[in-house]
Amino acid sequence: MNFFQPSPRRVLYRWLGWFFVTNTLIANLVIFGYLPLFHTLRSIPDATLSSSIFAYFYFVLAFFAQTSLFMFLGALVCFIVATIAPWRGFILTLGTLLGTVVVSALIIDTVAYRLFHMHYAVVGFQVIKVGALSEVITLGWREQLIAGVSLITLLLLEFSLAMWLWRIFSKQTYKTASKVTMGILVGIWLFVFTAFGSAIANYGWQGGYRYAILRAGRIVPYLSQIYLALFRSDKAIMPITIDHATIPVVMQEINKPLHYPLHPLICEKPKQKLNIVVIGVDTWRFDSMSRQITPNIYNFAEEALQFKNHFSGGNCTGPGLFSLFYSLPPNYWKAFLNHTQGPVFIKRMQELNYQMGVFLSAPIKFPRFDKTIFVDVKSLNINTPGASSIARDHKITEEFLDFLKQRNNQQPFFSFIFYDAPHNYCESARGKENPFQPAVNNCERFSLDASSNPSPYLNLYNNKVYFIDQEIGKVLAALKQQNLLQNTIVIITGDHGEEMNDGRQGFWGHASDYSAYQLHVPMIVYWPGHHASQMKYGTTHYDVVPTIMEKVLGCQNPNTDYSVGSSLLTSSYRPYFVAGSYGDYAIISPQEILRVYPDGDYELSHLNSHRQGHALIDQRMNEVLKDLQAYFQN
């Protein structure tokens, strides 16, 4: 085939149409990859038998509509190019590549959705945009091999399909079939997208039928995200119905001018300026802090305050660290990012002339902590060199030890050291010691599901935590050798947890659920003058900043001026807390978890067998509404 051999445009148009229609049918085979998640269609609010059946019907139509839309966009690109340059070889090659891209993207989404129960392409694009793909999303060599072989195989199949269809449709017109196919396609588009839009707007569909559309639309790849991006309403608060009671809830991140803090800080010079060292472990499960897995941390914790029932404010890094440093729900993230406003915690330390040492293994530009948490920190290191998380974690330990040697001993200091190896436990690099066996040598997460045995993966993960414990042991030893533990608060915690199919529901990793395995993290606080003890009452990341602001930095404002938390050192009842993720959030209480999605859908999970009723939920949501709007200007 001459690559630049011209062909009649009408022949190219006809081939393109049938090529992408055929690809749509092929792409719809991917629907079987979502079958393990169909159980969510059986738990829609206000479900009836008819609305449950309708949910499956709508899902099949919506899946076809969405895949055909993706293919149509690929065909449109080819149509435009064919109009300008009607070269047969070039158009067939371009069509093959675009068809491969679309089908590959759907297959990747199927695997990711099975693990995370969410569509995270937008997050992936953000990671690629800041150049952090290899640091944030790591694959073992076997996973890379499987992905590479699969891509090449799919490309060859697409090319073979393109050539076969060219031999058929370059000679035959099939006008009637073309018109019928286009008519069916347009009819499905109109029904699916109109129904979804009216369901989001809470118009025309009642009860279980509305939630059937929303739930099915959330499983269909990016139907909900694309619709919200194109037609998002400025109305951030919408009503949902629970037990026949209408409750207003915040559906999306609000981007408004901030009123933070609510009042100017009233602070006095502290009698003693204690140093503050916060050590963060990315993706640290609460049950992976033990004598066997983290011996150095465990021994240190024996001399510290241990908060045994501590939870992060997020199931992924951004919300988790946002809740830790701002002491505000992650729903405020967008506003703080767009206004590049740092936390009062950092600003107050700078007023007291604290030296700042921030050491991050993962890139600071994802999430954009350089524009939020650490925006006021000068000479911020954007990237830590190293070919693996192991190497970068070694490096930040060395950088912190150098910081201790070079600091001004006449000034207090604050340091944040954030390790990353447990997050990337599947990367090929290993520590010198790997005591927990059997552990997988190479991850194959493409095949994981609710029936997979988590033990080999959990052992691999714990080996990385064991390595981090050795690095943290060096930090703690240096603080002790320099007699700094006499005047230094040391906080060791995680940004969020990591689930390993613990509930046998197919949840692997994080940023997918609000279970204890993704939110419950260790919290160890060494505080000079405080006796070692274990606290069993509930605490959260929101409680750290108000504790330090009051007890260490000399601020006398009520906590509510800048925080939704309480003091770590008080056992006051915490009726709920808000936990965030990349695309939704949840209100966590001892009785239930209310998960709220930006399209208006929700899930209510009860943590015990006792039905609480809407009265308690209604009262709690009124309090949550205040928390999620209090720090915006009216």
ZAKOLGU-238672 format. One record per residue (C-alpha): y, x, z; residue in one letter. Coordinates in steps of 0.05 Angstrom, whole numbers, padded with zeros to 5 digits, always signed. Example, Ala and Ser with C-alpha at 12.3 -4.5 7.8 and 13.67 -1.06 7.14 Angstrom:
2
-00090+00246+00156A -00021+00273+00143S 
This chain:
634
+00000+00000+00000M +00068+00027-00020N +00108+00022+00045F +00173+00006+00008F +00142-00038-00046Q +00186-00099-00054P +00156-00169-00049S +00185-00238-00061P +00220-00261+00003R +00187-00329+00001R +00118-00295+00003V +00140-00251+00062L +00168-00312+00098Y +00103-00350+00088R +00061-00292+00114W +00107-00283+00174L +00102-00356+00193G +00026-00358+00191W +00019-00289+00223F +00058-00309+00284F +00026-00378+00287V -00043-00345+00287T -00018-00296+00339N +00005-00354+00382T -00066-00382+00382L -00094-00313+00399I -00042-00303+00454A -00061-00370+00485N -00130-00341+00501L -00092-00302+00556V -00087-00369+00592I -00157-00357+00621F -00128-00298+00660G -00087-00348+00701Y -00146-00392+00719L -00155-00359+00788P -00084-00383+00806L -00097-00455+00787F -00110-00473+00859H -00034-00473+00870T -00031-00534+00823L -00073-00572+00873R -00024-00561+00930S +00039-00590+00900I +00083-00630+00947P +00075-00706+00945D +00013-00697+00902A -00027-00756+00877T -00089-00755+00834L -00049-00773+00772S +00006-00721+00786S -00047-00668+00798S -00081-00683+00731I -00012-00683+00699F +00001-00613+00728A -00058-00584+00689Y -00038-00621+00626F +00034-00597+00631Y +00012-00526+00645F -00030-00522+00581V +00027-00550+00539L +00079-00506+00573A +00037-00444+00564F +00030-00458+00490F +00104-00473+00483A +00124-00409+00519Q +00077-00363+00480T +00097-00395+00414S +00170-00384+00434L +00157-00310+00446F +00122-00306+00379M +00178-00345+00345F +00229-00294+00370L +00187-00238+00341G +00181-00276+00275A +00256-00288+00275L +00269-00213+00279V +00221-00201+00221C +00253-00258+00180F +00322-00226+00187I +00296-00157+00168V +00256-00186+00110A +00319-00219+00084T +00356-00153+00085I +00298-00107+00064A +00240-00146+00033P +00191-00087+00033W +00120-00110+00044R +00093-00049+00080G +00153-00045+00126F +00151-00119+00144I +00076-00119+00156L +00083-00058+00202T +00142-00089+00239L +00104-00155+00248G +00043-00117+00273T +00084-00079+00324L +00120-00141+00350L +00056-00181+00354G +00024-00124+00393T +00083-00120+00440V +00082-00195+00455V +00007-00199+00467V +00007-00135+00508S +00064-00161+00551A +00025-00225+00564L -00038-00187+00583I +00002-00142+00630I +00034-00203+00661D -00034-00234+00671T -00058-00174+00711V +00006-00169+00751A +00007-00243+00766Y -00064-00241+00791R -00044-00187+00840L +00025-00210+00860F +00025-00285+00842H +00095-00274+00812M +00124-00252+00745H +00161-00187+00755Y +00183-00164+00686A +00257-00167+00706V +00242-00120+00764V +00204-00074+00716G +00263-00072+00669F +00309-00054+00727Q +00263+00003+00746V +00262+00029+00674I +00338+00022+00668K +00351+00069+00726V +00296+00118+00703G +00251+00107+00763A +00188+00081+00728L +00142+00140+00746S +00165+00139+00819E +00164+00064+00832V +00106+00040+00789I +00049+00090+00792T -00018+00085+00757L -00081+00125+00769G -00107+00165+00710W -00163+00114+00698R -00113+00057+00697E -00071+00097+00647Q -00132+00109+00604L -00153+00036+00605I -00081+00015+00587A -00077+00067+00531G -00144+00049+00499V -00129-00025+00505S -00062-00016+00471L -00090+00024+00413I -00147-00026+00404T -00099-00085+00404L -00055-00050+00353L -00113-00039+00306L -00135-00112+00313L -00065-00136+00299E -00060-00092+00237F -00127-00118+00212S -00104-00190+00224L -00039-00176+00187A -00077-00149+00126M -00127-00206+00126W -00073-00259+00130L -00034-00225+00074W -00093-00231+00028R -00097-00305+00042I -00025-00329+00047F +00006-00284-00006S -00030-00328-00057K -00033-00397-00025Q +00025-00440-00001T -00007-00491+00047Y +00059-00531+00048K +00030-00593+00083T -00004-00551+00137A +00061-00513+00148S +00101-00577+00158K +00050-00608+00205V +00045-00544+00246T +00120-00539+00252M +00126-00612+00271G +00074-00605+00326I +00107-00542+00351L +00177-00573+00355V +00149-00635+00389G +00116-00593+00443I +00179-00551+00453W +00222-00613+00462L +00175-00644+00513F +00161-00581+00553V +00232-00554+00558F +00265-00622+00567T +00216-00641+00622A +00226-00574+00657F +00302-00580+00654G +00302-00650+00682S +00254-00629+00738A +00299-00571+00758I +00359-00618+00757A +00318-00667+00799N +00328-00721+00747Y +00278-00767+00714G +00215-00742+00749W +00196-00767+00817Q +00154-00739+00874G +00091-00703+00855G +00106-00705+00780Y +00170-00665+00790R +00136-00613+00832Y +00077-00611+00784A +00125-00590+00728I +00160-00539+00772L +00095-00509+00798R +00063-00505+00729A +00128-00477+00701G +00126-00421+00752R +00056-00400+00732I +00073-00401+00658V +00100-00331+00642P +00176-00331+00653Y +00188-00404+00637L +00225-00415+00703S +00262-00348+00700Q +00286-00356+00629I +00308-00428+00639Y +00346-00410+00703L +00379-00350+00669A +00403-00393+00611L +00421-00457+00648F +00430-00437+00720R +00475-00484+00757S +00530-00460+00803D +00502-00508+00854K +00464-00462+00902A +00445-00515+00952I +00396-00569+00931M +00357-00623+00969P +00282-00621+00978I +00239-00676+01007T +00191-00662+01064I +00155-00719+01098D +00202-00768+01063H +00263-00733+01094A +00315-00701+01049T +00334-00631+01072I +00388-00588+01039P +00366-00516+01026V +00396-00454+00992V +00359-00444+00927M +00388-00379+00901Q +00426-00317+00921E +00500-00334+00928I +00553-00288+00899N +00618-00304+00934K +00672-00262+00969P +00647-00238+01035L +00674-00251+01105H +00638-00194+01140Y +00645-00182+01196P +00671-00249+01219L +00721-00215+01265H +00747-00144+01270P +00702-00100+01311L +00724-00089+01383I +00693-00023+01403C +00707+00030+01455E +00688+00102+01455K +00617+00109+01482P +00606+00151+01543K +00552+00190+01506Q +00545+00195+01431K +00470+00193+01421L +00441+00219+01357N +00403+00167+01316I +00343+00184+01273V +00310+00128+01233V +00243+00145+01201I +00220+00095+01149G +00151+00091+01118V +00149+00051+01054D +00093-00001+01054T +00068+00009+01125W +00017-00041+01151R +00021-00058+01225F -00053-00042+01235D -00045+00027+01203S -00010+00054+01265M -00068+00077+01307S -00097+00138+01342R -00142+00152+01282Q -00094+00139+01224I -00029+00164+01253T -00046+00210+01312P +00023+00243+01315N +00061+00178+01314I +00011+00146+01362Y +00020+00202+01414N +00095+00198+01406F +00093+00123+01415A +00059+00132+01482E +00126+00158+01507E +00168+00105+01472A +00182+00031+01467L +00130-00003+01424Q +00146-00071+01395F +00078-00100+01379K +00101-00164+01346N +00155-00138+01299H +00170-00165+01230F +00210-00142+01171S +00262-00187+01137G +00229-00176+01069G +00162-00166+01035N +00189-00110+00990C +00235-00051+00998T +00303-00081+00980G +00301-00141+01027P +00264-00101+01080G +00317-00046+01086L +00374-00095+01075F +00352-00134+01136S +00345-00069+01176L +00413-00040+01161F +00456-00102+01152Y +00420-00147+01201S +00432-00204+01152L +00384-00245+01109P +00368-00214+01041P +00400-00275+01007N +00466-00238+01016Y +00441-00179+00975W +00475-00198+00909K +00543-00209+00942A +00541-00142+00978F +00517-00106+00915L +00571-00137+00871N +00625-00122+00922H +00596-00052+00938T +00604-00064+01012Q +00566-00023+01063G +00541-00045+01132P +00585-00043+01194V +00531-00001+01226F +00544+00058+01180I +00620+00049+01182K +00621+00049+01258R +00582+00114+01261M +00630+00145+01212Q +00688+00124+01257E +00654+00162+01313L +00649+00223+01268N +00574+00222+01261Y +00544+00272+01211Q +00503+00236+01159M +00436+00260+01132G +00400+00211+01085V +00334+00235+01056F +00297+00187+01009L +00233+00204+00972S +00239+00146+00923A +00300+00141+00876P +00360+00112+00912I +00381+00073+00850K +00323+00024+00856F +00341-00017+00893P +00415+00002+00888R +00423+00030+00958F +00477+00076+00931D +00519+00014+00919K +00501-00022+00984T +00471+00010+01047I +00495+00081+01034F +00555+00068+00991V +00601+00099+01044D +00558+00161+01053V +00589+00222+01019K +00548+00274+00981S +00489+00226+00975L +00427+00256+00942N +00409+00209+00885I +00341+00238+00867N +00291+00281+00905T +00254+00330+00860P +00179+00328+00857G +00123+00308+00809A +00090+00260+00859S +00105+00221+00922S +00066+00274+00961I +00112+00329+00934A +00176+00289+00946R +00154+00270+01016D +00143+00344+01031H +00212+00358+01003K +00250+00308+01046I +00217+00335+01108T +00242+00405+01090E +00311+00377+01074E +00315+00343+01142F +00293+00406+01178L +00347+00445+01141D +00397+00392+01160F +00380+00402+01234L +00391+00477+01228K +00457+00471+01190Q +00490+00413+01226R +00550+00420+01272N +00521+00419+01343N +00587+00392+01370Q +00580+00327+01331Q +00529+00271+01336P +00486+00258+01275F +00451+00201+01241F +00391+00211+01195S +00349+00165+01154F +00284+00194+01127I +00245+00148+01081F +00174+00167+01060Y +00140+00138+00999D +00068+00161+00992A +00034+00097+01020P +00072+00056+00968H +00043+00099+00912N -00027+00106+00943Y -00059+00100+00875C -00025+00161+00844E -00071+00220+00831S -00038+00268+00881A -00075+00273+00947R -00061+00304+01015G -00103+00363+01040K -00142+00318+01087E -00171+00250+01068N -00212+00229+01128P -00222+00155+01111F -00281+00143+01066Q -00308+00113+01023P -00243+00112+00983A -00235+00100+00909V -00223+00163+00870N -00185+00126+00816N -00154+00057+00823C -00174+00002+00776E -00128-00053+00798R -00134-00089+00731F -00201-00117+00755S -00182-00136+00826L -00187-00208+00848D -00201-00251+00909A -00274-00229+00910S -00261-00154+00908S -00279-00111+00968N -00214-00083+00997P -00245-00027+01039S -00244+00030+00987P -00171+00014+00971Y -00152+00007+01044L -00184+00075+01059N -00145+00107+01001L -00081+00076+01028Y -00096+00099+01099N -00107+00170+01074N -00036+00169+01048K -00011+00141+01114V -00049+00198+01148Y -00012+00248+01104F +00055+00216+01123I +00037+00221+01196D +00031+00296+01187Q +00100+00300+01156E +00130+00257+01211I +00095+00302+01261G +00136+00361+01234K +00200+00320+01244V +00182+00301+01315L +00162+00372+01332A +00229+00399+01307A +00267+00348+01348L +00227+00368+01410K +00233+00443+01398Q +00309+00438+01392Q +00313+00396+01456N +00343+00338+01417L +00298+00285+01447L +00343+00287+01508Q +00400+00255+01469N +00369+00225+01406T +00343+00155+01392I +00284+00158+01345V +00263+00095+01308I +00199+00095+01267I +00183+00033+01226T +00165+00007+01157G +00205-00031+01105D +00148-00080+01095H +00072-00083+01097G +00017-00082+01045E -00037-00134+01034E -00107-00115+01012M -00138-00182+00998N -00142-00191+01074D -00141-00267+01069G -00189-00267+01010R -00137-00304+00968Q -00127-00249+00917G -00062-00221+00944F -00059-00146+00932W +00002-00103+00948G +00068-00134+00970H +00126-00175+00944A +00079-00233+00934S +00068-00270+00999D +00097-00278+01069Y +00034-00265+01108S +00032-00219+01169A +00001-00164+01125Y +00064-00162+01083Q +00116-00173+01138L +00087-00148+01203H +00105-00073+01211V +00103-00022+01267P +00167-00012+01307M +00171+00047+01354I +00236+00064+01389V +00243+00128+01430Y +00305+00119+01474W +00326+00172+01525P +00327+00141+01594G +00280+00083+01576H +00210+00084+01604H +00152+00077+01556A +00128+00005+01549S +00098-00045+01501Q +00135-00108+01484M +00093-00167+01462K +00150-00216+01447Y +00172-00227+01375G +00225-00181+01344T +00251-00170+01274T +00290-00119+01233H +00351-00162+01246Y +00350-00141+01319D +00358-00066+01309V +00432-00062+01289V +00460-00107+01344P +00420-00067+01395T +00450-00001+01373I +00520-00029+01361M +00523-00055+01432E +00483-00003+01471K +00501+00061+01433V +00563+00052+01390L +00606+00016+01442G +00619-00050+01405C +00631-00112+01446Q +00634-00166+01393N +00583-00222+01396P +00523-00206+01353N +00540-00265+01309T +00602-00230+01283D +00559-00186+01239Y +00486-00204+01250S +00434-00259+01255V +00393-00218+01303G +00388-00208+01378S +00378-00147+01421S +00310-00114+01415L +00311-00105+01490L +00314-00179+01507T +00255-00226+01503S +00296-00287+01483S +00260-00338+01440Y +00269-00328+01366R +00253-00396+01334P +00252-00370+01262Y +00274-00314+01216F +00288-00310+01141V +00246-00263+01098A +00265-00247+01027G +00232-00221+00964S +00252-00207+00891Y +00252-00279+00869G +00248-00326+00929D +00252-00328+01004Y +00218-00360+01064A +00235-00386+01132I +00183-00360+01181I +00171-00394+01248S +00114-00395+01298P +00092-00463+01270Q +00101-00458+01195E +00125-00420+01135I +00172-00455+01087L +00175-00417+01021R +00233-00436+00976V +00236-00421+00901Y +00301-00418+00860P +00278-00473+00814D +00273-00525+00870G +00199-00520+00885D +00174-00503+00955Y +00111-00491+00994E +00100-00510+01067L +00045-00473+01103S +00026-00492+01173H +00003-00437+01218L -00037-00482+01263N -00072-00549+01259S -00015-00588+01290H +00031-00624+01241R +00103-00610+01263Q +00137-00666+01225G +00203-00665+01188H +00247-00670+01249A +00234-00598+01270L +00239-00573+01199I +00304-00611+01188D +00335-00581+01251Q +00313-00511+01232R +00339-00516+01161M +00408-00536+01187N +00409-00472+01227E +00384-00431+01167V +00438-00462+01123L +00490-00436+01172K +00459-00366+01172D +00458-00363+01096L +00531-00384+01088Q +00566-00358+01151A +00587-00291+01122Y +00620-00317+01059F +00693-00336+01053Q +00705-00411+01052N 
